[in-house]
Amino acid sequence: MSNNPAPDAISVRVKDACRMTGIGRSKFYELIAAGEVEIVKIGAMTLVPTDSLRKLIERGRQGDEK
């Protein structure tokens, strides 16, 4: 067994992305449709890159500073 910590996920499913950000599922799909959140389709699975979630939150923070 390795003592190395598990690597951070590079993508998550939509359900987990909603949980991580606190955004509801309907609003999250609106953000996807608007191009605010990047997705990756692999077969029927929709994955959300975690860096896309970080960018979304960062844009929200910058909007608060105006």
C-alpha positions in Angstrom: 0.0 0.0 0.0 1.3 3.4 -1.0 1.7 6.3 1.5 1.1 8.8 -1.3 -2.0 10.9 -0.8 -4.8 10.4 -3.4 -4.5 13.0 -6.2 -7.1 15.7 -6.4 -9.8 14.9 -8.9 -9.4 16.7 -12.2 -13.1 16.3 -13.0 -16.4 15.5 -11.2 -19.9 14.5 -12.2 -22.6 17.2 -12.3 -24.1 16.1 -9.0 -20.8 16.5 -7.2 -20.1 19.8 -8.9 -23.4 21.1 -7.6 -22.6 19.9 -4.1 -19.1 21.4 -4.3 -20.3 24.8 -5.4 -23.7 24.9 -3.6 -25.4 25.7 -6.9 -28.7 23.9 -7.7 -28.9 21.4 -10.6 -31.2 23.6 -12.8 -29.0 26.7 -12.4 -25.9 24.6 -13.0 -27.3 23.4 -16.3 -28.1 27.0 -17.2 -24.5 27.9 -16.6 -23.4 25.1 -18.8 -25.8 26.2 -21.6 -24.5 29.8 -21.3 -20.9 28.6 -21.6 -20.0 29.6 -18.0 -19.0 26.1 -17.0 -17.0 23.7 -19.2 -18.1 20.1 -19.5 -16.5 17.0 -21.0 -18.8 14.3 -22.5 -17.6 10.7 -22.4 -20.3 8.5 -23.7 -23.4 9.3 -21.7 -21.3 10.6 -18.8 -21.0 14.4 -18.3 -17.9 15.5 -16.4 -17.0 18.9 -15.1 -13.3 19.8 -14.9 -12.6 21.1 -11.4 -10.6 24.0 -12.8 -13.7 25.2 -14.6 -15.5 25.3 -11.2 -12.6 27.3 -9.7 -12.8 29.8 -12.6 -16.6 30.1 -12.1 -16.2 30.9 -8.5 -13.3 33.3 -9.1 -15.4 35.2 -11.7 -18.1 35.5 -9.1 -15.6 36.9 -6.6 -14.4 39.5 -9.1 -18.0 40.5 -9.9 -18.5 41.2 -6.2 -15.6 43.7 -6.1 -17.2 46.0 -8.7 
